[in-house]
Amino acid sequence: MNSVETIIPIIAMILLGYVLKRSNVLKAEDALSLNKIVINIAIPSLIFLAIYKVNLSILPLIVPIPLICISVGIISGLIAYLILTLKNYPSKTRWSVVSTSALFNSGFLGYPVVLGVFGTDGFIRAIFYDMGSMILFISFGIFFLLMLGGKYSDILKRSLLFPPLWGILLGLLLNFLNIPLGYVITQTLTYLSGAAIPLIMISLGLSMEFRGIKEYIGLASLVSVIKLGIAPLIAFTIVMLLSMGGLEKSVTVLEAGMPSAMLALVLAITYELDIKVSAACIFLSTVLSMVTLPILLFLV
């Protein structure tokens, strides 16, 4: 089975979530509960086990990955900023588009895709790419705070208390100290981590809503082109300049082709940007990624 075929079950689970919502088996608001389980339990367990078991000698190879993520995000955001500035869009709309162009769904969608295609070794690289995404999110929060005013506590709390981040830190610490977990803890975490991928995909399906997209189709299409086409091309250029190969190259380029992050909507809500534009950009790029990701997988 090739890598393109591997992503088909992932897309099928997203569609299952959408069908369950349309048939009233589940409701859109049920996605909130599923997300809490994923973010606070399943994903941290998955990350912790992967980091705990990794050979730390590979760290020098993967340290550049978050820096590439940050670079791709900044360049993508600048492209969006220049285009919307030339077209004289209002400030709140402009920054909503910039943030959705710069931030990647490298965890919530990127983790399942990379894990399904490249296995645990690829997943380790995806975790480090997502670290770059978190740094971008924090940076945007600080920037909007300075520019627009508001409370920085929400951004810092969301970032510093983010359970997947602690999964990384604790995994590295226990790995470095070579502390055994024991059978019971290992099996418990294994069972919990097994819930991550299906819950993520079904939750995404429950969140899909096609109504209202027409009003912002132009801006949402622009963001989709940047996220799904230009961003992976930028990443490919950077990894080639760095002579990066193997899984580092493949995972980095694939993660760069992920749609807009839901965290961009958090920024829009927190700093009173154009929430509807942000939601439209995230939604359309996510839907279109079901088409572009298999193509990108074939290419990488």
TORNUPA-168234 format. One record per residue (C-alpha): residue number from 1; z, y, x. Coordinates in nm, 3 decimals. Last residue first. Layout:
BEGIN
<site resi="NUM" z="Z" y="Y" x="X"/>
...
end
This chain:
BEGIN
<site resi="300" z="-0.162" y="1.381" x="0.729"/>
<site resi="299" z="-0.486" y="1.418" x="0.528"/>
<site resi="298" z="-0.413" y="1.146" x="0.270"/>
<site resi="297" z="-0.063" y="1.284" x="0.222"/>
<site resi="296" z="-0.208" y="1.630" x="0.164"/>
<site resi="295" z="-0.435" y="1.491" x="-0.108"/>
<site resi="294" z="-0.144" y="1.305" x="-0.269"/>
<site resi="293" z="0.059" y="1.629" x="-0.250"/>
<site resi="292" z="-0.213" y="1.848" x="-0.402"/>
<site resi="291" z="-0.235" y="1.686" x="-0.746"/>
<site resi="290" z="0.133" y="1.648" x="-0.828"/>
<site resi="289" z="0.179" y="1.979" x="-0.645"/>
<site resi="288" z="-0.007" y="2.147" x="-0.933"/>
<site resi="287" z="0.288" y="2.089" x="-1.167"/>
<site resi="286" z="0.543" y="2.218" x="-0.916"/>
<site resi="285" z="0.332" y="2.524" x="-0.827"/>
<site resi="284" z="0.298" y="2.604" x="-1.198"/>
<site resi="283" z="0.671" y="2.575" x="-1.270"/>
<site resi="282" z="0.800" y="2.766" x="-0.969"/>
<site resi="281" z="0.555" y="3.053" x="-1.021"/>
<site resi="280" z="0.630" y="3.072" x="-1.395"/>
<site resi="279" z="1.007" y="3.072" x="-1.337"/>
<site resi="278" z="0.980" y="3.349" x="-1.077"/>
<site resi="277" z="0.760" y="3.559" x="-1.307"/>
<site resi="276" z="1.004" y="3.514" x="-1.596"/>
<site resi="275" z="1.301" y="3.611" x="-1.377"/>
<site resi="274" z="1.153" y="3.938" x="-1.255"/>
<site resi="273" z="1.440" y="4.044" x="-1.027"/>
<site resi="272" z="1.797" y="4.088" x="-1.145"/>
<site resi="271" z="1.962" y="4.016" x="-0.809"/>
<site resi="270" z="2.147" y="3.698" x="-0.907"/>
<site resi="269" z="1.887" y="3.581" x="-1.159"/>
<site resi="268" z="1.591" y="3.626" x="-0.925"/>
<site resi="267" z="1.785" y="3.475" x="-0.634"/>
<site resi="266" z="1.874" y="3.167" x="-0.840"/>
<site resi="265" z="1.510" y="3.143" x="-0.946"/>
<site resi="264" z="1.411" y="3.130" x="-0.580"/>
<site resi="263" z="1.664" y="2.848" x="-0.542"/>
<site resi="262" z="1.439" y="2.640" x="-0.768"/>
<site resi="261" z="1.210" y="2.612" x="-0.467"/>
<site resi="260" z="0.837" y="2.679" x="-0.478"/>
<site resi="259" z="0.606" y="2.381" x="-0.430"/>
<site resi="258" z="0.599" y="2.149" x="-0.124"/>
<site resi="257" z="0.311" y="2.179" x="0.122"/>
<site resi="256" z="0.535" y="2.280" x="0.413"/>
<site resi="255" z="0.721" y="1.952" x="0.362"/>
<site resi="254" z="0.398" y="1.760" x="0.423"/>
<site resi="253" z="0.316" y="1.956" x="0.739"/>
<site resi="252" z="0.665" y="1.903" x="0.881"/>
<site resi="251" z="0.675" y="1.537" x="0.781"/>
<site resi="250" z="0.345" y="1.455" x="0.950"/>
<site resi="249" z="0.409" y="1.650" x="1.272"/>
<site resi="248" z="0.761" y="1.526" x="1.333"/>
<site resi="247" z="0.658" y="1.176" x="1.229"/>
<site resi="246" z="0.418" y="1.151" x="1.519"/>
<site resi="245" z="0.297" y="1.460" x="1.701"/>
<site resi="244" z="0.402" y="1.806" x="1.812"/>
<site resi="243" z="0.176" y="1.972" x="2.067"/>
<site resi="242" z="0.355" y="2.303" x="1.998"/>
<site resi="241" z="0.024" y="2.474" x="1.915"/>
<site resi="240" z="-0.064" y="2.174" x="1.698"/>
<site resi="239" z="0.270" y="2.198" x="1.520"/>
<site resi="238" z="0.210" y="2.568" x="1.453"/>
<site resi="237" z="-0.143" y="2.526" x="1.318"/>
<site resi="236" z="-0.036" y="2.241" x="1.089"/>
<site resi="235" z="0.250" y="2.454" x="0.955"/>
<site resi="234" z="0.013" y="2.741" x="0.878"/>
<site resi="233" z="-0.223" y="2.501" x="0.700"/>
<site resi="232" z="0.072" y="2.356" x="0.508"/>
<site resi="231" z="0.161" y="2.711" x="0.393"/>
<site resi="230" z="-0.194" y="2.814" x="0.296"/>
<site resi="229" z="-0.271" y="2.539" x="0.046"/>
<site resi="228" z="0.025" y="2.432" x="-0.169"/>
<site resi="227" z="0.257" y="2.727" x="-0.126"/>
<site resi="226" z="0.004" y="3.009" x="-0.087"/>
<site resi="225" z="-0.236" y="2.878" x="-0.349"/>
<site resi="224" z="0.053" y="2.809" x="-0.588"/>
<site resi="223" z="0.193" y="3.159" x="-0.534"/>
<site resi="222" z="-0.143" y="3.312" x="-0.625"/>
<site resi="221" z="-0.174" y="3.087" x="-0.930"/>
<site resi="220" z="0.171" y="3.194" x="-1.052"/>
<site resi="219" z="0.073" y="3.558" x="-1.009"/>
<site resi="218" z="-0.244" y="3.515" x="-1.214"/>
<site resi="217" z="-0.096" y="3.276" x="-1.473"/>
<site resi="216" z="0.186" y="3.513" x="-1.566"/>
<site resi="215" z="0.124" y="3.552" x="-1.939"/>
<site resi="214" z="-0.034" y="3.207" x="-1.964"/>
<site resi="213" z="0.282" y="3.024" x="-1.850"/>
<site resi="212" z="0.473" y="3.097" x="-2.172"/>
<site resi="211" z="0.479" y="2.738" x="-2.298"/>
<site resi="210" z="0.417" y="2.465" x="-2.042"/>
<site resi="209" z="0.778" y="2.354" x="-1.997"/>
<site resi="208" z="0.875" y="2.102" x="-1.729"/>
<site resi="207" z="1.252" y="2.082" x="-1.677"/>
<site resi="206" z="1.287" y="1.734" x="-1.830"/>
<site resi="205" z="1.023" y="1.604" x="-1.590"/>
<site resi="204" z="1.206" y="1.753" x="-1.294"/>
<site resi="203" z="1.527" y="1.585" x="-1.411"/>
<site resi="202" z="1.345" y="1.251" x="-1.438"/>
<site resi="201" z="1.227" y="1.290" x="-1.078"/>
<site resi="200" z="1.564" y="1.388" x="-0.938"/>
<site resi="199" z="1.747" y="1.113" x="-1.128"/>
<site resi="198" z="1.502" y="0.847" x="-1.008"/>
<site resi="197" z="1.529" y="0.962" x="-0.643"/>
<site resi="196" z="1.904" y="1.013" x="-0.611"/>
<site resi="195" z="2.048" y="0.706" x="-0.788"/>
<site resi="194" z="2.019" y="0.486" x="-0.479"/>
<site resi="193" z="2.242" y="0.730" x="-0.290"/>
<site resi="192" z="2.537" y="0.633" x="-0.512"/>
<site resi="191" z="2.487" y="0.260" x="-0.453"/>
<site resi="190" z="2.457" y="0.309" x="-0.077"/>
<site resi="189" z="2.761" y="0.540" x="-0.071"/>
<site resi="188" z="2.969" y="0.272" x="-0.241"/>
<site resi="187" z="2.832" y="0.004" x="-0.010"/>
<site resi="186" z="2.921" y="0.201" x="0.304"/>
<site resi="185" z="3.267" y="0.295" x="0.176"/>
<site resi="184" z="3.352" y="-0.066" x="0.087"/>
<site resi="183" z="3.205" y="-0.222" x="0.402"/>
<site resi="182" z="3.382" y="-0.005" x="0.660"/>
<site resi="181" z="3.301" y="0.346" x="0.769"/>
<site resi="180" z="3.323" y="0.307" x="1.147"/>
<site resi="179" z="3.381" y="0.623" x="1.352"/>
<site resi="178" z="3.132" y="0.662" x="1.637"/>
<site resi="177" z="3.256" y="1.015" x="1.717"/>
<site resi="176" z="2.898" y="1.144" x="1.724"/>
<site resi="175" z="2.808" y="0.952" x="1.409"/>
<site resi="174" z="3.123" y="1.068" x="1.231"/>
<site resi="173" z="3.045" y="1.430" x="1.317"/>
<site resi="172" z="2.672" y="1.413" x="1.245"/>
<site resi="171" z="2.728" y="1.253" x="0.904"/>
<site resi="170" z="3.004" y="1.501" x="0.823"/>
<site resi="169" z="2.778" y="1.797" x="0.903"/>
<site resi="168" z="2.472" y="1.662" x="0.721"/>
<site resi="167" z="2.660" y="1.556" x="0.408"/>
<site resi="166" z="2.839" y="1.890" x="0.422"/>
<site resi="165" z="2.503" y="2.061" x="0.391"/>
<site resi="164" z="2.412" y="1.829" x="0.102"/>
<site resi="163" z="2.730" y="1.946" x="-0.079"/>
<site resi="162" z="2.642" y="2.322" x="-0.073"/>
<site resi="161" z="2.981" y="2.491" x="-0.022"/>
<site resi="160" z="2.849" y="2.721" x="0.251"/>
<site resi="159" z="2.525" y="2.802" x="0.069"/>
<site resi="158" z="2.639" y="2.843" x="-0.293"/>
<site resi="157" z="2.950" y="3.027" x="-0.179"/>
<site resi="156" z="2.753" y="3.256" x="0.050"/>
<site resi="155" z="2.498" y="3.338" x="-0.221"/>
<site resi="154" z="2.760" y="3.394" x="-0.492"/>
<site resi="153" z="2.986" y="3.599" x="-0.262"/>
<site resi="152" z="2.713" y="3.845" x="-0.163"/>
<site resi="151" z="2.769" y="4.057" x="-0.470"/>
<site resi="150" z="2.522" y="4.330" x="-0.561"/>
<site resi="149" z="2.302" y="4.586" x="-0.394"/>
<site resi="148" z="1.925" y="4.600" x="-0.409"/>
<site resi="147" z="1.825" y="4.637" x="-0.044"/>
<site resi="146" z="2.134" y="4.515" x="0.140"/>
<site resi="145" z="2.208" y="4.239" x="-0.111"/>
<site resi="144" z="1.840" y="4.150" x="-0.134"/>
<site resi="143" z="1.833" y="4.099" x="0.243"/>
<site resi="142" z="2.156" y="3.896" x="0.247"/>
<site resi="141" z="2.030" y="3.666" x="-0.027"/>
<site resi="140" z="1.689" y="3.637" x="0.136"/>
<site resi="139" z="1.855" y="3.533" x="0.462"/>
<site resi="138" z="2.071" y="3.274" x="0.284"/>
<site resi="137" z="1.763" y="3.121" x="0.120"/>
<site resi="136" z="1.567" y="3.122" x="0.447"/>
<site resi="135" z="1.855" y="2.947" x="0.623"/>
<site resi="134" z="1.862" y="2.688" x="0.344"/>
<site resi="133" z="1.489" y="2.625" x="0.384"/>
<site resi="132" z="1.533" y="2.579" x="0.759"/>
<site resi="131" z="1.797" y="2.316" x="0.689"/>
<site resi="130" z="1.541" y="2.156" x="0.457"/>
<site resi="129" z="1.318" y="2.090" x="0.756"/>
<site resi="128" z="1.612" y="1.916" x="0.925"/>
<site resi="127" z="1.664" y="1.691" x="0.624"/>
<site resi="126" z="1.292" y="1.616" x="0.609"/>
<site resi="125" z="1.298" y="1.496" x="0.970"/>
<site resi="124" z="1.579" y="1.252" x="0.887"/>
<site resi="123" z="1.379" y="1.139" x="0.582"/>
<site resi="122" z="1.088" y="1.046" x="0.807"/>
<site resi="121" z="1.303" y="0.796" x="0.993"/>
<site resi="120" z="1.452" y="0.674" x="0.664"/>
<site resi="119" z="1.117" y="0.584" x="0.509"/>
<site resi="118" z="0.786" y="0.761" x="0.565"/>
<site resi="117" z="0.624" y="0.756" x="0.221"/>
<site resi="116" z="0.911" y="0.708" x="-0.021"/>
<site resi="115" z="1.159" y="0.900" x="0.191"/>
<site resi="114" z="0.913" y="1.187" x="0.235"/>
<site resi="113" z="0.841" y="1.209" x="-0.138"/>
<site resi="112" z="1.203" y="1.167" x="-0.246"/>
<site resi="111" z="1.330" y="1.429" x="0.003"/>
<site resi="110" z="1.058" y="1.686" x="-0.059"/>
<site resi="109" z="1.118" y="1.718" x="-0.432"/>
<site resi="108" z="1.482" y="1.829" x="-0.443"/>
<site resi="107" z="1.498" y="1.895" x="-0.072"/>
<site resi="106" z="1.187" y="2.071" x="0.054"/>
<site resi="105" z="1.135" y="2.272" x="-0.263"/>
<site resi="104" z="1.025" y="2.549" x="-0.030"/>
<site resi="103" z="1.111" y="2.920" x="-0.027"/>
<site resi="102" z="0.859" y="3.177" x="0.100"/>
<site resi="101" z="0.612" y="3.211" x="-0.187"/>
<site resi="100" z="0.886" y="3.202" x="-0.453"/>
<site resi="99" z="1.071" y="3.472" x="-0.259"/>
<site resi="98" z="0.763" y="3.694" x="-0.222"/>
<site resi="97" z="0.665" y="3.655" x="-0.587"/>
<site resi="96" z="1.008" y="3.763" x="-0.709"/>
<site resi="95" z="1.005" y="4.041" x="-0.450"/>
<site resi="94" z="0.682" y="4.186" x="-0.589"/>
<site resi="93" z="0.792" y="4.157" x="-0.950"/>
<site resi="92" z="1.112" y="4.345" x="-0.877"/>
<site resi="91" z="0.929" y="4.612" x="-0.675"/>
<site resi="90" z="0.662" y="4.684" x="-0.934"/>
<site resi="89" z="0.306" y="4.570" x="-0.845"/>
<site resi="88" z="0.087" y="4.819" x="-0.663"/>
<site resi="87" z="-0.211" y="4.585" x="-0.599"/>
<site resi="86" z="-0.197" y="4.649" x="-0.224"/>
<site resi="85" z="0.178" y="4.582" x="-0.234"/>
<site resi="84" z="0.119" y="4.257" x="-0.422"/>
<site resi="83" z="-0.123" y="4.128" x="-0.158"/>
<site resi="82" z="0.088" y="4.243" x="0.138"/>
<site resi="81" z="0.408" y="4.091" x="-0.001"/>
<site resi="80" z="0.242" y="3.757" x="-0.079"/>
<site resi="79" z="0.107" y="3.727" x="0.274"/>
<site resi="78" z="0.443" y="3.833" x="0.416"/>
<site resi="77" z="0.621" y="3.563" x="0.216"/>
<site resi="76" z="0.389" y="3.295" x="0.350"/>
<site resi="75" z="0.444" y="3.417" x="0.707"/>
<site resi="74" z="0.822" y="3.416" x="0.663"/>
<site resi="73" z="0.827" y="3.071" x="0.504"/>
<site resi="72" z="0.604" y="2.921" x="0.772"/>
<site resi="71" z="0.826" y="3.063" x="1.046"/>
<site resi="70" z="1.148" y="2.942" x="0.878"/>
<site resi="69" z="1.007" y="2.592" x="0.835"/>
<site resi="68" z="0.890" y="2.589" x="1.197"/>
<site resi="67" z="1.242" y="2.682" x="1.308"/>
<site resi="66" z="1.382" y="2.401" x="1.092"/>
<site resi="65" z="1.152" y="2.153" x="1.272"/>
<site resi="64" z="1.222" y="2.269" x="1.631"/>
<site resi="63" z="1.546" y="2.060" x="1.646"/>
<site resi="62" z="1.355" y="1.741" x="1.563"/>
<site resi="61" z="1.254" y="1.617" x="1.907"/>
<site resi="60" z="1.573" y="1.728" x="2.083"/>
<site resi="59" z="1.775" y="1.544" x="1.815"/>
<site resi="58" z="1.609" y="1.206" x="1.880"/>
<site resi="57" z="1.894" y="1.090" x="2.108"/>
<site resi="56" z="2.129" y="1.109" x="1.810"/>
<site resi="55" z="2.010" y="0.767" x="1.688"/>
<site resi="54" z="2.046" y="0.799" x="1.312"/>
<site resi="53" z="2.301" y="0.592" x="1.117"/>
<site resi="52" z="2.538" y="0.872" x="1.016"/>
<site resi="51" z="2.249" y="1.109" x="0.947"/>
<site resi="50" z="2.086" y="0.868" x="0.700"/>
<site resi="49" z="2.416" y="0.769" x="0.539"/>
<site resi="48" z="2.524" y="1.131" x="0.495"/>
<site resi="47" z="2.189" y="1.241" x="0.354"/>
<site resi="46" z="2.183" y="0.973" x="0.084"/>
<site resi="45" z="2.547" y="1.032" x="-0.009"/>
<site resi="44" z="2.492" y="1.411" x="-0.021"/>
<site resi="43" z="2.182" y="1.350" x="-0.241"/>
<site resi="42" z="2.362" y="1.127" x="-0.493"/>
<site resi="41" z="2.695" y="1.308" x="-0.538"/>
<site resi="40" z="2.702" y="1.686" x="-0.574"/>
<site resi="39" z="2.332" y="1.773" x="-0.588"/>
<site resi="38" z="2.213" y="1.466" x="-0.780"/>
<site resi="37" z="2.505" y="1.445" x="-1.023"/>
<site resi="36" z="2.488" y="1.818" x="-1.091"/>
<site resi="35" z="2.110" y="1.798" x="-1.136"/>
<site resi="34" z="2.148" y="1.521" x="-1.396"/>
<site resi="33" z="2.389" y="1.738" x="-1.593"/>
<site resi="32" z="2.155" y="2.037" x="-1.581"/>
<site resi="31" z="1.855" y="1.820" x="-1.670"/>
<site resi="30" z="2.028" y="1.733" x="-1.997"/>
<site resi="29" z="1.949" y="2.090" x="-2.104"/>
<site resi="28" z="1.585" y="1.992" x="-2.148"/>
<site resi="27" z="1.683" y="1.727" x="-2.403"/>
<site resi="26" z="1.667" y="1.348" x="-2.386"/>
<site resi="25" z="1.532" y="1.090" x="-2.631"/>
<site resi="24" z="1.368" y="1.378" x="-2.815"/>
<site resi="23" z="1.016" y="1.229" x="-2.778"/>
<site resi="22" z="0.899" y="1.536" x="-2.586"/>
<site resi="21" z="1.203" y="1.517" x="-2.359"/>
<site resi="20" z="1.160" y="1.147" x="-2.283"/>
<site resi="19" z="0.790" y="1.210" x="-2.220"/>
<site resi="18" z="0.872" y="1.483" x="-1.967"/>
<site resi="17" z="1.120" y="1.260" x="-1.786"/>
<site resi="16" z="0.868" y="0.977" x="-1.779"/>
<site resi="15" z="0.608" y="1.217" x="-1.636"/>
<site resi="14" z="0.842" y="1.291" x="-1.347"/>
<site resi="13" z="0.902" y="0.917" x="-1.301"/>
<site resi="12" z="0.526" y="0.853" x="-1.294"/>
<site resi="11" z="0.484" y="1.122" x="-1.026"/>
<site resi="10" z="0.731" y="0.934" x="-0.806"/>
<site resi="9" z="0.564" y="0.601" x="-0.889"/>
<site resi="8" z="0.229" y="0.752" x="-0.773"/>
<site resi="7" z="0.369" y="0.882" x="-0.441"/>
<site resi="6" z="0.345" y="0.543" x="-0.270"/>
<site resi="5" z="-0.021" y="0.505" x="-0.364"/>
<site resi="4" z="-0.105" y="0.807" x="-0.147"/>
<site resi="3" z="0.092" y="0.660" x="0.146"/>
<site resi="2" z="-0.104" y="0.335" x="0.147"/>
<site resi="1" z="0.000" y="0.000" x="0.000"/>
end
